[in-house]
Amino acid sequence: MKELSLHILDIVQNSIQAKASHIEIFIEEDLSINRLRISIKDDGIGMDQDTLQKVIDPFFTSRTTRKVGLGIPFFKEAAESCGGFFVIKSELNQGTYIEAVFQHNHIDRVPIGKIHDTIMVILHSDQQFDLTYRHRYNQKEFKLDTIEIKSILETEDLRSPDILIWIKEYIHENINELKES
Amino acid sequence: MKLKQIIESLQVEMMTESADLEAEITGVYIGDLLSLVMAKAKQGDLWITIQTHLNVIAVVDLLDLGAVLVAEGVDIEEETLAKANSLNIPILRSRLSAYDLAKKLSQLGL
């Protein structure tokens, strides 16, 4: 995909489908060791070991409408073609953990892209869940936690246009600041 | 245009065994970003790419593309060829660039 944030969107949609109540996205950019790590962790229904083996196979999907599901194979390929690696762990009824590591300056590594748009789209989902998004850039870190936002706004539902657009702009500004200094 | 006409005219290597040489190729798509190819390529297209990962075969299967033409003579993984064989997906290969291949295909009338 043209942006890593689209891979994140794809993987998080799996978490939502897996009925996760808490999803954690962590992006870690450490230029001192030239590494970009993206991890997504959920507490959804998870997979047994048999299914886990199959999801990295591009000819497998949990959807019956289509013969191939390509979100995980594409993400894995992206990491491996940029001098990195891919990890997936899952336990039935516990959740799933996915990690993609890239060589930060690899010429084929696509940009992280519009992560603020991705988070907004994720939060617009019909399902109810909480999301933590952390983004570390060298020593500095930005964190967004929907539990905190809900408590500040005294609402259980963030899916109003005003709130979503505010969150999107808040992320955008903070990530820009993180990378400026 | 039939696949065998393309193979003969372009002098490309046939990398798979079980392909139907009478298959009809109806267009050409060039691209190396699989997600974009998934969105843009059409059924029956000959897909020119330098990607050779197993995911290529999944995209061909999903879109029912006519064949894959690997440009620049790059190596193709065994796993990819095996899957292509099992699904009767033709994989061709040429030393030429995608641009040079496109020029020849254009001259053939595709």
Boltz contact constraints between the chains, C-beta under 6 A:
constraints:
  - contact:
      token1: [A, 1]
      token2: [B, 35]
      max_distance: 6.0
  - contact:
      token1: [A, 58]
      token2: [B, 54]
      max_distance: 6.0
  - contact:
      token1: [A, 58]
      token2: [B, 55]
      max_distance: 6.0
  - contact:
      token1: [A, 58]
      token2: [B, 58]
      max_distance: 6.0
  - contact:
      token1: [A, 59]
      token2: [B, 58]
      max_distance: 6.0
  - contact:
      token1: [A, 68]
      token2: [B, 58]
      max_distance: 6.0
  - contact:
      token1: [A, 68]
      token2: [B, 62]
      max_distance: 6.0
  - contact:
      token1: [A, 70]
      token2: [B, 58]
      max_distance: 6.0
  - contact:
      token1: [A, 73]
      token2: [B, 55]
      max_distance: 6.0
  - contact:
      token1: [A, 77]
      token2: [B, 53]
      max_distance: 6.0
  - contact:
      token1: [A, 77]
      token2: [B, 55]
      max_distance: 6.0
